[in-house]
C-alpha cells in the first residue's frame, strides 16, 4: 500500500486503525485484547477536553482520535476503553484519576503565581494572515475560530492581538499588554494583526506549492489602515512590517508586501 493510500485508509477507517494499533500494543505489553468495532464509539469532541476530534491524514495532532485504557493494567477489553483526543491521552498516559488531579492542582497553583510581565516597549506592528482561502465557510472566520485553533495546539490563548475579518470587522484577540504568540523573534516587543485570508484555493497549484494569495477584501485593507494609524500614533517608533519581513522568517505570510503597502497608504 502506498503512503498516500495508507493515509487515506487511516483517515477513512479510524476504528480499524485504532483496533489494529491497540492489538499490537497489547501484544507488545502482554495485555489482554478483546475488542471489536462494536465496542467503540467515535465522539465528535473529546469527552475530556471538549476539543473537536478528527482522524487527520498521516499526521497526528491534538484532536486526533486516541484509544485510552481507563485502567492501564486491565488492557484493551470492553468497558475499559474510551476514545479521547491525542492531547488528553498524552496528558493522562498511565496515570490514575487521583494522579491527574494532583498534577492539575499543582499546575493551577503554579499558573496562578505566574505574573505576565506587561510589554513596555513596542518595536514592531506585525501583520499576519490566517492562511485560509477566500469564499464559502472561510468568509465567516473570526477571532473565536483562531483562538480555538490555537488552543487546540495547546496554547493558552489566541496568538494575535487583533483579527480583521473578511467583512472588515476588527476583533480583539490577546490583551495588548501581553506578549503574543505569532513570531518568536519579536513576540516580546510587538503587536500582531491577523487578516483573515491569504491562502489560495484548496487543491490549486499555488496551494500545492505553499504559495500565498493576496485575496483580502477592500474593507479589510481599509480597516487595516485605520487600525495601524491608531497603533502608530500610540507607538510612533514602531515599525510596520509583514511576518515575512522579520529577519530569518521564510514564509509567504501575510501574502503581500506590507512595508510597501503601508508606505503608500499611511496618513
C-alpha positions as CSV (number, residue, x, y, z in Angstrom):
1,X,0.0,0.0,0.0
2,X,1.4,3.4,-1.0
3,X,1.9,6.1,1.6
4,X,-1.0,8.1,0.2
5,X,-3.3,5.1,0.1
6,X,-2.3,4.3,3.7
7,X,-3.0,7.9,4.8
8,X,-6.4,7.7,3.1
9,X,-7.2,4.4,4.6
10,X,-6.2,5.7,8.1
11,X,-8.4,8.7,7.7
12,X,-11.4,6.8,6.4
13,X,-11.1,3.9,8.9
14,X,-10.3,5.3,12.3
15,X,-11.8,2.5,14.3
16,X,-10.0,-0.2,12.4
17,X,-6.7,1.8,12.7
18,X,-7.1,2.2,16.5
19,X,-8.0,-1.5,16.9
20,X,-5.0,-2.6,14.8
21,X,-2.6,-0.4,16.9
22,X,-4.2,-1.4,20.2
23,X,-3.9,-5.1,19.4
24,X,-0.2,-4.6,18.6
25,X,0.4,-2.7,21.8
26,X,-1.4,-5.3,23.8
27,X,0.8,-8.0,22.3
28,X,4.0,-5.9,23.0
29,X,2.9,-5.2,26.6
30,X,1.5,-8.6,27.4
31,X,-2.0,-7.2,28.0
32,X,-5.4,-8.7,27.2
33,X,-7.1,-7.7,24.0
34,X,-10.7,-8.5,23.3
35,X,-12.2,-5.6,21.3
36,X,-14.3,-5.2,18.1
37,X,-15.6,-2.1,16.4
38,X,-18.9,-2.6,18.1
39,X,-17.2,-1.9,21.5
40,X,-16.0,1.6,20.4
41,X,-17.9,4.9,19.8
42,X,-16.4,7.8,17.9
43,X,-17.3,11.0,19.6
44,X,-17.2,14.3,17.7
45,X,-15.5,16.1,20.6
46,X,-13.1,14.9,23.2
47,X,-15.0,13.9,26.3
48,X,-12.2,15.1,28.5
49,X,-11.1,18.4,26.9
50,X,-14.1,19.3,24.7
51,X,-11.9,19.9,21.6
52,X,-13.1,18.6,18.1
53,X,-11.9,15.2,17.1
54,X,-10.8,14.0,13.6
55,X,-8.7,11.3,12.1
56,X,-6.3,13.5,10.2
57,X,-4.3,12.2,7.2
58,X,-0.9,10.8,8.1
59,X,-0.1,13.3,10.9
60,X,-1.3,13.1,14.4
61,X,-2.5,16.3,16.1
62,X,-4.0,17.3,19.4
63,X,-7.5,16.4,18.2
64,X,-6.6,13.0,16.7
65,X,-8.7,10.0,17.8
66,X,-6.9,8.1,20.5
67,X,-7.9,4.9,22.3
68,X,-7.3,5.1,26.0
69,X,-7.2,2.3,28.6
70,X,-9.1,3.7,31.6
71,X,-7.3,1.3,33.9
72,X,-4.0,0.6,32.1
73,X,-3.4,-2.7,33.9
74,X,-6.7,-4.2,32.6
75,X,-5.8,-4.0,29.0
76,X,-7.9,-3.5,25.9
77,X,-11.2,-5.1,26.9
78,X,-14.9,-3.9,26.7
79,X,-15.7,-1.4,29.3
80,X,-12.1,-0.4,29.9
81,X,-11.5,1.7,26.8
82,X,-12.7,5.1,25.6
83,X,-11.9,7.2,22.6
84,X,-10.5,10.6,23.6
85,X,-8.2,13.1,22.0
86,X,-4.5,12.5,21.5
87,X,-3.8,15.5,23.7
88,X,-5.9,14.1,26.5
89,X,-4.3,10.7,26.2
90,X,-0.8,12.3,26.3
91,X,-1.8,14.2,29.4
92,X,-3.2,11.1,31.1
93,X,-0.7,8.4,29.9
94,X,-0.8,5.7,32.6
95,X,-1.8,8.0,35.5
96,X,-4.8,7.4,37.7
97,X,-7.5,9.9,38.2
98,X,-6.1,11.0,41.5
99,X,-2.6,11.5,40.0
100,X,-4.0,13.5,37.1
101,X,-6.0,15.6,39.6
102,X,-2.9,16.2,41.7
103,X,-0.9,17.4,38.7
104,X,-3.8,19.6,37.7
105,X,-4.0,21.2,41.2
106,X,-0.2,21.7,41.1
107,X,-0.3,23.3,37.6
108,X,-3.2,25.6,38.6
109,X,-1.3,26.8,41.6
110,X,1.8,27.5,39.5
111,X,-0.2,29.3,36.8
112,X,-1.9,31.5,39.5
113,X,1.5,32.6,40.7
114,X,2.7,33.5,37.2
115,X,2.9,37.2,36.6
116,X,2.9,38.1,33.0
117,X,5.3,40.9,32.6
118,X,3.4,43.6,30.6
119,X,5.1,44.7,27.4
120,X,6.7,48.1,28.0
121,X,8.2,48.5,24.5
122,X,6.6,48.0,21.1
123,X,9.2,48.0,18.3
124,X,7.0,46.3,15.7
125,X,3.5,46.2,14.4
126,X,3.4,42.8,12.6
127,X,0.8,42.0,10.0
128,X,-0.1,38.3,9.6
129,X,-2.7,36.3,7.7
130,X,-4.8,33.3,8.8
131,X,-3.6,31.3,5.8
132,X,-7.1,30.4,4.8
133,X,-8.7,30.7,1.3
134,X,-11.4,33.2,0.3
135,X,-15.1,32.2,-0.2
136,X,-17.5,29.7,1.3
137,X,-17.2,28.9,5.0
138,X,-13.9,30.7,5.2
139,X,-15.7,34.1,4.9
140,X,-17.0,33.9,8.5
141,X,-13.7,33.1,10.2
142,X,-13.0,35.4,13.2
143,X,-11.0,35.7,16.4
144,X,-13.1,33.0,18.1
145,X,-12.2,30.4,15.4
146,X,-8.5,31.3,15.5
147,X,-8.5,31.2,19.3
148,X,-9.9,27.7,19.1
149,X,-7.3,26.6,16.6
150,X,-4.5,28.0,18.8
151,X,-5.9,26.4,22.0
152,X,-6.1,23.1,20.1
153,X,-2.4,23.3,19.7
154,X,-2.0,23.6,23.4
155,X,-1.6,27.4,23.5
156,X,-3.2,29.3,26.4
157,X,-4.9,31.9,24.1
158,X,-5.0,33.3,20.6
159,X,-1.6,34.4,19.4
160,X,-2.7,37.6,17.7
161,X,-3.7,40.9,19.4
162,X,-6.2,41.9,16.6
163,X,-8.1,40.0,13.9
164,X,-9.6,41.6,10.8
165,X,-12.5,39.6,9.4
166,X,-13.4,39.4,5.7
167,X,-16.1,42.0,6.2
168,X,-13.7,44.5,7.7
169,X,-14.7,43.9,11.3
170,X,-11.8,44.4,13.7
171,X,-11.9,42.0,16.7
172,X,-9.6,42.0,19.7
173,X,-7.5,38.9,20.5
174,X,-4.9,38.6,23.1
175,X,-4.7,41.7,25.5
176,X,-2.3,44.3,24.1
177,X,-0.2,44.4,27.3
178,X,0.7,40.7,26.9
179,X,3.3,39.3,24.5
180,X,1.7,37.5,21.6
181,X,2.5,34.1,20.1
182,X,2.9,34.9,16.4
183,X,6.7,35.1,15.8
184,X,9.2,34.0,18.5
185,X,11.8,36.5,17.2
186,X,9.6,39.5,18.1
187,X,6.8,38.3,20.4
188,X,8.0,40.2,23.4
189,X,8.1,43.6,21.7
190,X,5.4,43.6,19.1
191,X,1.7,43.8,18.5
192,X,0.2,41.3,15.9
193,X,-2.6,41.9,13.5
194,X,-4.1,39.0,11.6
195,X,-6.0,39.4,8.3
196,X,-8.4,36.5,7.6
197,X,-7.4,35.1,4.2
198,X,-4.1,35.0,2.5
199,X,-4.2,31.4,1.0
200,X,-5.0,30.3,-2.5
201,X,-7.9,27.9,-3.2
202,X,-7.6,24.4,-1.6
203,X,-6.2,22.0,-4.1
204,X,-4.9,24.6,-6.5
205,X,-1.3,24.5,-7.9
206,X,-0.4,27.6,-5.8
207,X,-1.6,25.8,-2.7
208,X,0.4,22.7,-3.5
209,X,3.5,24.9,-3.9
210,X,2.8,26.5,-0.5
211,X,2.3,30.0,-2.0
212,X,0.2,32.8,-0.5
213,X,-2.6,34.8,-2.2
214,X,-3.4,38.4,-1.5
215,X,-7.1,37.8,-1.6
216,X,-8.1,40.3,1.1
217,X,-11.2,42.5,0.6
218,X,-11.2,46.3,0.2
219,X,-12.8,46.7,3.6
220,X,-10.1,44.6,5.2
221,X,-7.4,46.9,3.8
222,X,-9.4,49.9,4.9
223,X,-9.7,48.5,8.4
224,X,-6.0,47.6,8.5
225,X,-5.1,51.2,7.5
226,X,-7.4,52.6,10.3
227,X,-6.0,50.2,12.9
228,X,-2.4,50.8,12.0
229,X,-2.9,54.5,12.0
230,X,-4.2,54.3,15.6
231,X,-1.4,52.0,16.7
232,X,1.4,54.0,15.1
233,X,0.1,57.1,16.9
234,X,0.3,55.3,20.2
235,X,3.6,53.7,19.3
236,X,5.3,56.2,17.0
237,X,8.6,54.4,17.0
238,X,7.2,51.0,16.0
239,X,8.0,49.7,12.5
240,X,5.1,48.3,10.5
241,X,6.1,45.1,8.7
242,X,4.8,41.8,7.5
243,X,5.5,38.5,9.1
244,X,7.8,37.6,6.2
245,X,9.8,40.7,6.7
246,X,11.1,39.6,10.1
247,X,14.8,38.5,9.5
248,X,15.1,34.7,9.4
249,X,11.4,34.1,8.5
250,X,10.8,32.0,5.4
251,X,7.1,32.2,4.9
252,X,4.7,33.9,2.5
253,X,2.7,35.4,5.4
254,X,0.8,37.7,5.1
255,X,0.9,37.2,1.3
256,X,1.6,40.9,0.3
257,X,4.3,43.4,0.7
258,X,3.3,45.2,3.9
259,X,6.1,47.7,4.1
260,X,5.4,48.9,0.5
261,X,1.7,49.0,1.1
262,X,2.0,51.0,4.3
263,X,4.4,53.5,2.7
264,X,1.7,54.1,0.0
265,X,-1.3,54.2,2.4
266,X,-0.2,55.7,5.7
267,X,-1.6,59.1,6.5
